[in-house]
Amino acid sequence: MADTAPKVAAEERRESLAAVDRKAEALAKQIKKSKHFIVFTGAGISTSAGIPDFRGPDGNWTLRAQGKPRTKHANTLQAIPTISHMALVELQNRGILKILVSQNCDGLHRRSGILPERIAELHGNSNREACNDCNKEYIRDFRAVSTYENGIHDHRTGRKCARCGGTLIDSIINFGEDLPKRDLDLAYQHAELADLCLVLGSSLTVTPACKIPTIPGERKGAKLAICNLQRTPVDDITDYRIFTETDILMAKLMEKLDLPVPPFILRRRLIVKVETQEEDRHKVEVTGVDSDGTPVTFLQSVRLEGSRRVARAEPYIIHVRDTVQPGSELRFDLEFMGHYNEPNLELAHLYNDSEEVLYLLEYDPQTGKWSTERQEIPQRAVEYIVLDP
C-alpha cells in the first residue's frame, strides 16, 4: 500500500544473462507441458515503456515515503507496449496463454492486443469507464478518470451513458475499495485451473490481488514462476525465481519457445453505417468499436467528401442529401487523436446495400502508415452504441 512503502526500497537483484537463459529454458519446457498457463502482471512490466513502478528505488510510493515528488513519466496514451506486452499477445493468439491477470491501470495490455475476454484488470483501466446503471462499458483514447470532486471515492467522469443516460464512472480501484467482481471472479476461476502461473513485474504486496498467484503456487502439481528485481513475500513457494527485467526474460523465453515477438501495431475497428431515410436522403454514421462491440473513442473528426459539414463530436453522423445507390463511393477523411502521430486516413467506402460494414484499421508507428481491410457483417451481428459528445 502507498502509506506502508518504505523510505528505502528493497534491494534490486539482477542475475547473469547465463542464469536467466538457463531458467528461461526450463520455464519454456514447463509452458510446453502446461494445459492451463496464466500470467499475472504488475507495474514492472511497463517500466521500459517509461512508466515508473511503485516500490522500486525511483518508484512513486518510495518517493512519496521520502517526501519527494513523483517520477516524471511517459504519457500512458503515447507509451509503446513493451517486448513483454507483445510477447503476451503472441502467447494469447497461439492459445498458450489462457488468461492475463493484471494490477496495472495504464491500458497498455488492451492497446497491445490482449482481448477483453482474456484479461482480468483487477485495479481498473484509466481508459475504461462504464455506466453506473446499465454497466455498458466504453473504451476511450483519452484518460477516462474522475476528477474526485467529492473525494477519491467519487468515480464520476462527468459523461453520460449513450444507451440509458446513466452516470458514467471510471474503473480505477482506489485503496480501501472492493475489486471488480467480474475481474476478481475470472482471476480466481483461472487460478484454480492453472497448472502454471508466471508473475511479471509485481512485488506481490498489494492485497487481495497478490493472493491470486499463491493459489497455483500452493497447489500440488502446479508451478509458480516469478520474474522481477526484488524479493516477494511468496518467494519460498516458487518453482522458478528469476531476478531480471521482464523484457529480458520474455525475449529469451520466446526464443526458447521458437515464437516471434510481434511488433506493436495500433489496431482500430470502425463501423460505417448508411441508412436510407428517403430516396435522396441518407444518414451516414461512423462508429469505433472494440473486438467485443464495446464503443471505442479514437477519432477527433470525420469529414465526408462533398459535404460541407464536418462531424467533430460523437456520434459521428453526416446527413447526405443526394441519391446514394449501390456502387456509389463515399470518401471519408478520418482524423485520429494522434497519440502515436497517426496521420489522417482517407477511407473509400463502397456502398453496396449493406447497412453496416466493418473496417479493420492498422497503424504502424514505425512506418507512419495505415492499412485497411473491409469486412462485410450480417445485419445486427455486431451490437454497438453511439457515444455521448
Secondary structure, DSSP 8 states (H G I E B T S, - for coil): -GGG--SS--------HHHHHHHHHHHHHHHHH-SSEEEEE-GGGSGGGT---SSSTT-HHHHHHTT--------TTT----HHHHHHHHHHHTT-EEEEEE---SSHHHHHT--GGGEEETT--TTEEEETTT--EEEESS------TT-TT--EEEEE-TTT--EEEE----TTS---HHHHHHHHHHHHH-SEEEEES----STTGGGTTHHHHTSTT-EEEEEESS--TTGGG-SEEEES-HHHHHHHHHHHTT-------EEEEEEEEEEEEETTEEEEEEEEE-TTS-BEE-EEEEEETT-S-EE-SSSEEEEE-S---TT-EEEEEEEE--TT----EEEEEE--S-SEEEEEEEEETTTTEEEEEEEE--TTSS-------
